């Protein structure tokens, strides 16, 4: 099952020439989960992987740079004759926000299932769960945890045949499912003789805006990928604390303690050059990146390798040519 993250908007508070406002798209097999929906998100989708018929929209908090793209996108879905319901999950206040936005969106041909909560399960897949995680941002806020079930161990068919199990028989399936069978010569073959240890699933955490906190640390423990905001450098740590944000150093320290596979920093301020954030983060955690719009992170199963950062990997090849860090300069911004 393929699993990846496409970064649609990576700017903090205000967009820049090269960064849109907060949003990522999680793709797992044929399922699509949109996390945050800053202004212009639907256009970022159109410029990259296409305007996916998402299954779930997860809003981390109700600040404008994380939600103002939602009314236009929902209206576009309606104009494309979407029929199946759409679940929208957010912190306390999301229900009122959606009621107020109803005047802007107008009538829709599909139902909106709005779920408001502070923490806990929000979406149950066949072999994974999505949960809301408490975060700390000075306003009701939640982060997203996608946690896959462990998978059965690898089945050694050669070992089973050597023990006398008939080829192409239903007994092979019984063993794969953890049972035991009796061979033609009366021998009992148990699953543990031919099936390896259970294999771990993948874990993905997206924090939204927050200071590093214990609930995020717990959720991110052994995560394959942690997407953490890094609005400030350590030199502005006091400002980060008072505004409910994180520094690159703070995010890296949490990632190191949680033993994550990769740390992706987002919510990037134009106060700093991206290389400053990267250098500060990598001083505390080597496997850190600073995400850019349209970057892709692939998350293979643990036995198949480490997470892989593909710069501009979410963008059509013809648009990716020549795209880079041009235009990103350290300039002061308000707020």
N, C-alpha and C positions, 0 to 999 in steps of 0.2 A: 504494500500500500504506500503510494507516494505521499509525502508530506513536505510542504514548503511554505515559506512566508514571503510575500511580495510587499515591499515597502512602498506605499503610495504617497505618503506625505510625512516628512521628517523634521519640519520646522517647529520652533517653539513660538507660540503666541501669534506671530505674524508671518506670512509667507515671504519668501525671497524670490529672486529671479530663477533660482535652481531648486528650491524646496517648497513643496506644498504643505498644507496643514495636516495635522495628525490623522493617520489612517494606515492600517495594514490589512492585507487580505491573506487569510490562512486557507490553503488548499489541501484537502486530505481526500485522496481518491477523487470522486466526483462531487464532493461536498465543498461548499464555499462559505467561509465565515468572515464577515467584515468586522474589524475592531476599530472603533471610533470612525467618525465621518466628518472631518473638517471641511470647510468651504472648498469646493472644487473637486471633491473626491470622485464624483462620477466621471469627470473629465480625465482625471488621473487614471481611472480604470480604462476609459476608452483609449487613452494613449499607450496603454501597456497590454494587459491581458484581456481586455474587452469588458464590457459592462455585464459582469456575471450575474446570473439570477441567484443571489445569495440566499442561503438557508437561514442564517442567523445574523443579526446585527447586534454587536455588544458595545455598549457605550460606557466608557470608564467613569466619566463625570460630565457635568453639564456646562462647563465653560465653553464659550463660543467657538474657540478654535478646534473643538472636538466634536461639535454637533451640527454646525450650521450647514453642512452639506447634506444633511439627512432629508429635509423637506423636498428639495429638488430631485434627489435620487428616487425617493418614493413616488413622486409624481411621474418621473420618467418610466419607472416600472409599470405604473398604471397605464401610461400611453402605449406601452408595448404589450398590453393585454395580459399582464400577469394575472394568474387566477389562484395559485396556491397561496396559503397564508404565509405571512412572514413574522417571525418572532423577533421582537426588539427587547433586549435586556439592558437594564441600567440601574443605577443607584436610586435611593429615594429622591423623588422629584421627576423621574422620567415619565411617569404617567401624566402628570400635569403638563409637562413640556409637550407631550404628544397631543394632548387635548388642545392646548393653545395653538399648536402648529397646524391643527386640523383646518383652521380658517385659511391658512396659506396653501396647504396641500390640496384642499378640495376633496371631492368624492373619489374613492378608489374602488376598483372592481374586485379587490382581494382584501382579506381580513388582516388586520394587524393584531398580533398577540403580544401585548406589552407586559413584561414581567419586571417588577420593582423589588430589589432586595439588597441586603448589605453583604451577604456572603452565602455560600452553599451551592449545591448543584443547580444548573440552569438548563442543561442539555444532555441527554443520554443517547449516545450512539450504540451501535451493535457491540463495539469492543473498545469504547472510550467514553469518557465523561468530560464535560466542560463545567467548571466551577467558578464562581465569583470569589475573589480573595479580598479581604479588607486591605485598604491602603490608607495612607495619611497625607491628605492634601489641603486640609483646612476647609473643605467642603465635602459633602457625601461623595465618596469615590470608591471604585472597586477595580481590581485587576482581574485578568483572565488566566485560568489554568486549564490547559488541555492535557489530560492524563490518559494514556492508553493502558489497557489491560496487559498483563504479562501474556506471552504467547507460549503454546506448547513447545517442548524441545524438538530438535530435529529428529525425524524418524529414520532409522538405519534399516532400510529394507533388506540389504545384503545380510545383516546380522539376523534378521527375522527368518529369512529363507534358510540360512545355515542352521538355525535351531529347529527346522522342520516345518515351518509354517508354509502352507501351500501358496504358490504364486497366484496372483489375480483372484484371491479368495476374500470373502467378507472379513475374515479374521485379521487381515492387515488393517482394515479400518477400525476394528475393535481395539487393537493395540495402539493405534495412533490416538484414539480417544481416551487412553488410560486404562483400558480393561485388560483382561487376560484371556487366553485361549488354550485349547488342548489340541495338540498335533495328532496326526493319524497314528503315531506310535505311542500315544498316551502321555506325552510329556506336556507339562504346564509351562507356558511361556507368558511371562508378565511384562507389562509395558515398560517398567524400569530397566529391563534387560535390553530393550531395543530403541528406547526414546531417551534423548538427552535431557539435560536440565532445562527447566523453563527459561525462556528468553525474555528479557525486559522489553517492555514497550517504550514509547518515547514520551517525553514530558516537555511541554512548551509553556512558558510564562510570559505574559505581556503586562507590564505594570501600569500603564498610563502614567499620570503625573503623581508623584509621591516622594516623600523622603524614604530612604532605606529603612525598613521596619521589620519586626520579627515575623509578622504574618507573611510577608513576601519571602523572607529567608526560608521559612518552613515550606512554602509552596514550591520554591525554586530548588529545593534540595535534590541534587543529582539530575537536574533538568538538562535536557539535550540542548535547549536554547533558552536564554533569558533575554528578553527585549526590555531594557530598562531606560527610563529617561535620564538625561544628563544635561540639564539646562545650564548648569554653572560649572566653573572650575573651582578648585579648592580655595583659591584666593578670595572667592566670594561665598565661602561656606556659610557665613552668618546670614547673608541675603537668601541663600537657598533654604536655610532652616526656617526663616520667618515667612517665606512665601510658599512653603510646603513642597519644595523641589529637591532634587538630588544634584550632587556634584559628580563629575566623572570618577573621581577618586572613591567617593562613597559607593557608587554602583559597582566599581571594580572590587572593593573590599567585600561587598555582599556576595558577588559572584564567586570570589575565591573561597569564601567560607562555605557557600552552598555547593561547591565543586561542580559547577555547571560545565557543559561541554563547550559552549560559546556564549559570549556576552555581546549583544548588539545594542549600541547606544543610539538613542533617537531623541526627538524633541530638542533639536540643536539650535542654539541661539546665534544670531548674527554678531553677538559681542565678540565671539572667538572664531579663530580659524579652526576648521575641523581637526587639523593635525595637532592642535593644542589639546583638545579633548582626548584624542587617540593616545598621545604620549602620556598624559596623566593617567589614563585608564590602564594602559599596558605596563606602566610601572608597578601596578598592583595586581594585574591579571593579564597574562600574555595573550590569551585567546580572546581578545576584544577587538571589535570593529566599530567604526562609526558609520552607520547606515546612511545612504543617500537615496533620494527618490528613485524608484524603479530597480533598486538592488533586490536580489533574490538570495535567500538562504535555504538550501536544501537540507532536509533532516532524514538521512538514511537510518535504517535500523542499526542499533549499536554494533552488531556483528559485521555490518557492511561498511563501517568507517565513521569518521567524524563529520560533524556539520560542515557544509561547504558554502562559502560566501561567493556568490557570482555577481560581480559588479555589473549593474544595468541588466542583469539577467532576466528581469521581468518586462523588458522593453523589446519591441520588434527590432530585429537586427539592423534594418535600414535606418532606424532612428538612433540606434546605439552607437553607430560609427561616429567617432570624434567626440562623443559625449564624455565629459569628465568633471573635473572640479572647477572648471572655468567659471568665473563670476562670483565664487564664494570668497568673500573677504571679511576680515574681522572689522565690523562697524558697530557702533553703539546703537541700541534700539531702546525705545521707551518701555517703561514698565519694570 
